[in-house]
Amino acid sequence: MVSPIEKGDKYRSFIYGEGEKNTKWLYGAPPNYDIVNKLFEEGRTKIWPPGSLEEKVQNLVKTMEMELFHKVSPQDYKAVDATKFTKSVNGRKPLTLEEAAQKGGGYNVFLQTSLPEEIRLYDPAKETRQSSHKLFTTTFPRGFALEVLQVYSGPPVITYKFRHWAYMEGPFQGRPPTGELVEFFGVAIFECFSCIQHRWMNR
């Protein structure tokens, strides 16, 4: 489990410290989560006791997301075993990190769709890792906050329900900002053995 103890972030490990001195960051420096942490603290519906399973799972999810989105080299990942990690969204084929990168990584992996191209508001086939990051950080300038609502089972198979939310305070592909809340709920599974296989099942 992940327990943030480093200087900069209350909810994520492996951003600062001696162990990260040689880490290569996608945008040139470690990410700063102060703004989205504030959004999280203002909008969360659960406050888990320190050291609880729920808090540990929540921090693990946030740390994993940070590494997948911001670290250039999988060799720098510490929350998961990059050589064995796979992730699957809504029952699709599990993807290795290499296969996820081929699809653009980041948001593109989570937003794979079978919808016809002409009705896609967001088309992952046409976006890169960099373009999708710019698009979402422009549309949601305070970031997308995440909280764990319930943990149904502990390791080795961790099943949990989560909530993801943001506010559309920036434009989206020519559409003006509305300030509206955007949120969704989902259930996810971590399979923790000699590796972690992460299956997302959004609802």
N, C-alpha and C positions, 0 to 999 in steps of 0.2 A: 504494500500500500504506500501511498505518497503522503508525506507530512511536510508541508512547506516550512522550512526553518531559515531560509536565506533572507538576505537583507531587503529584497525589493517587493515581493508579492506574497500576499497572505494565503493565496489559494493554489499556487502553482510552484512546483519545485523545478530544479535543473534549468534555471535562467541565469543565475549569478553564481559566483563562488569559484573556487580554485578548479573545480571539475569542469567548468565551462570556459576556461581561459583560451582554449583553442577551438571552440565551437564556431562554425561558420554560419552566420545569420543571413537569411534570404534578403533582408532589407538593410544589411550592413551593421546592425546593432541589435541587442536583445529587445524584444517587444516591451512596451509599457502598457499595462492593463489598468492603470488608475481610473480611467474614465468608465470602462465597462464594469470594473469592480464597484464603482459608485452606483451605476445603474442596477447591478445585481443586488446590492445591499438595500437600495431604496424600493426595489420591486419584488424581492423574494417573498415567498409565502411560508417558507420553512427556515428555521434557524436550528441547525443540528448541534448537539452537545460536542464539545471538543473531544477528539479521540473516538467518536462513535463510528460505526460502520458506514453510516450514511455520509458523514463528513469525509471519511477516507475515500469512498467511491466518488463523491463529488469532486474532490481534489484530484483524483486519478484521471477523471474525464477531462478536467480543465488542463492538466499537465500534458496528457496525451495530445489533446487538440493543439496546444501551443507548439509542441515539438513537430507535429505533422505539418503545421502551417508555416512555421518560421525557421526551422533548422534545415540547412541545405543538404547536409549529409546524414543519411540514416545511421551512420556509424556514431553519430552524436546523440542518438536517441537513448534515453535511459528509463523511460516509463514502460517501454515495450521492447521485446526482442525483435529487432528489425529484420533478422534473417528468417523469422518464422511467423511474423505478424501478417494477418489477413483481415479484411473487413468486407462485410456484405451489407447491402442496403435493400430493404424490402424484399428479401428472398432471392435477390440476384446472385450470380456466381461470385464467390469470395475472390477478392482481388489482393494480390501481393502489393507491396509498396511500389515495385517496378511497374506493375500493371496499372496501379492507380495514377502513377506519374504520367504514363502514356495517355491517360484521359484528361490530363491537366491538373490532377491533384486537387487539394482543397475542396472548394464548394462543388466543383464539377463532379466529383465522385458521389457526393451526397445528393446531387440533383439530376442523376441519370433518369431519363424518361423515355417512354415509348410513344409519347404524343406526336402527332404529325407536326412537321417543322413549322407549318404555317400558323399554328395556334400556340406555339411556345413563347411565353413571355420572356423566358430565359432559356437559351439554347446552349447546353454545355459542350456540344460538338463544335461550337464556334468561339468558345472562350478559352483563354489560356489561364494558367495559374495566376499570372500577374494581372491580366485584364479582369478576371473575376474578382480578385482581391480589391482592385481599384473600384469596381462597380459597387460591391457591397459596402465597402467602407465609405463611399460617397453617399449612398442611399441611407445607410444606417451609421451616421458619424459617431454615435456613442457605442457602437458595437452591438453584438448579439449576446445577451446574458444567458446563462444556463444555470438551472438549479435541479438537484435531484429531489424528487417528490416522495419517493418511496423506494426502499430496497427490499425486494421480495426474497432474495436468497444471497448468502455470502459465498466466499470462495470455497471450492475452485470454480464454480459457475455462478457468477454474479449477475443477477437479473434486476433491473431497476427501471423506474419510470422517471422521465425527465420533462422539464418545461424549458423552452427556448423562446426568448422574446427580445424585441427591439422596437424602435420608433422610426417611422419613415420621415426623417427630418432633412433629407436631401433628395435630389432628383433621381429618377430611375429611367434610363433610356428615353429621355425626352419628356417623361411625365413629371410634373412638378411635385414637390414634397407636400404631404398632407398632415404630417404630425401624428398619424394614426398608429396605434399599437398593432404590431404584427407578432403573433405568437403561435406556436404549435407545441403539441405534446407527443411524446413517443415512448416506446419501450425498447430497451437495449440489453444486450447480453455480452458480458466479458467471459470468455472461457480461459481460465488461468491454469495452465499446466506447465509444461516446459516452455510454452509460449503463450501469447494471448491472441485469441481470435475474437474480433469485435464484430458483432452483428447488430446493425441498426434496423429497427422496425418502426418506422414513423407511422403515427396514426393521427 
